[in-house]
Amino acid sequence: MPARFRLAFRALRHRDLRLFYSGQAVSLVGTWMQQVAMSWLVYRLTGSALLLGVISFASQFPSFLMAPFAGALADRWSRYRMVVATQILSMVQATVLATLVMTDVVAVWHLVVLAVMMGLINGVDVPARQALMIRLIGSSDDLPNAIALNSSMFNAARLVGPAFGGLLIGIVGEGPVFVINALSYAGVLWALAMLRLPREPGRPAGAVLQTIAEGFRYALGSPPIRDLLVLLSLVSLIGIPYVVLFPVFAADVLGGDARTLGLLTSSAGAGSLIGALALASRSTVRGLGRIIAWGTGLFGLSLVTFAFSRHLLLSCALLVLSGCSMIVVSASINTVLQTIVKEEMRGRIMALYTMAFVGTTPIGGLVGGAIANRVGAPAAVVMGGLGCMGVSAWAVWRFPALRDLIRPIYAELGIIPEVATGLQSVSEMRPRA
């Protein structure tokens, strides 16, 4: 087996991680199939770009509200049990949606309510699942690789799910797609049942609001954590919501159908998979700051160019580029945050990451849908792309100063401080003797 391949998949030597990722892979394919089916169903029923933004807002903004509480609880409760509970609730939500569509009684207000339900579930699931990852591998040595592989799995599903979902919608309609997603949760629940996790250590309990406040103070008092979260929030607010407008581009700009929508979504997923695998094959953290800064600019440029494209193949190629650059930025930020955060704060910082990455996106989707309704989807995407390029310019100016600020954090954690500048392999990040 080539050394580069072994390096890229080194975290999979851990049994529990392999099991968890195998179950997640099945479930995520179903999730992406449902997402493309949901978007197409809403646009078919209403023909409104604004309502696409409303559904996106309803499905994601509750995560912004739930994440701080979930992060505080993840630092006090069993993260494993929290993830099991969220997966069961996700199966229930998917089953209700499939039933409504298959019985042909679904209305837009049903979709909004179920989207809110999923947003609340994800607001608990994402911080708990991210914080659980360290226990699936047992040590921090393979954590950056595990994060990159998690992104790879997510985007491999994003590549397969929408393409398969778009094909099925064209043949049998949206209903069977929702049924498949409901059934897919059996895979992840089986994997969770098979895990052999050690007993979780006891954690100090206190007032939940006080625990949440401690997390915010910790993040705001650390310039590297604060600036990374600010960058991710801005990009999620003004850039990522372009995905909400895919049905408009598929039907009105490119003159296609549900298969075109699936192809566009899969193209962005293919790019994201390429970017995630490239990160997984890295053996050091060297240069992640520059990658985050310049990747943001490349993401913005790809959006601006995509907005002007009227050819399907060119649009797909540009979405590959946008997906690649975006996942490199988000996964790199996740890696840096999980590397420098204290274990007792991990759940709360991952909650803030969820708020920045997932929670702000629906606000942008709602605003983007409203702008697209007034001036057209291409103009709305151009605005978002230009905004991301501005954020990139700020990051290029700001990030060099953060390298020195990370050093005290590593010193406090007892980790070799040179890692903060990326001069050392991730595998060498061990506590001082």
Secondary structure, DSSP 4 states (H G I P E B T S, - for coil): --HHHHHHTGGGGSHHHHHHHHHHHHHHHHHHHHHHHHHHHHHHHH--HHHHHHHHHHHHHHHHHHHHHHHHHHTTS-HHHHHHHHHHHHHHHHHHHHHHHHTT---HHHHHHHHHHHHHHHHHHHHHHHHHHHHHHSSSTTHHHHHHHHHHHHHHHHHHHHHHHHHHHHHH-SHHHHHHHHHHHHHHHHHHHH--PPPPPP-----HHHHHHHHHHHHHT-HHHHHHHHHHHHHHHHTGGGGGGHHHIIIIIS---HHHHHHHHHHHHHHHHHHHHHHHT--B-TTHHHHHHHHHHHHHHHHHHHHH--SHHHHHHHHHHHHHHHHHHHHHHHHHHHHHS-GGGHHHHHHHHHIIIIISHHHHHHHHHHHHHHH-HHHHHHHHHHHHHHHHHHHHHHHHHHHHHHHHHHHHHTB-GGGGGT-SBGGG--B--
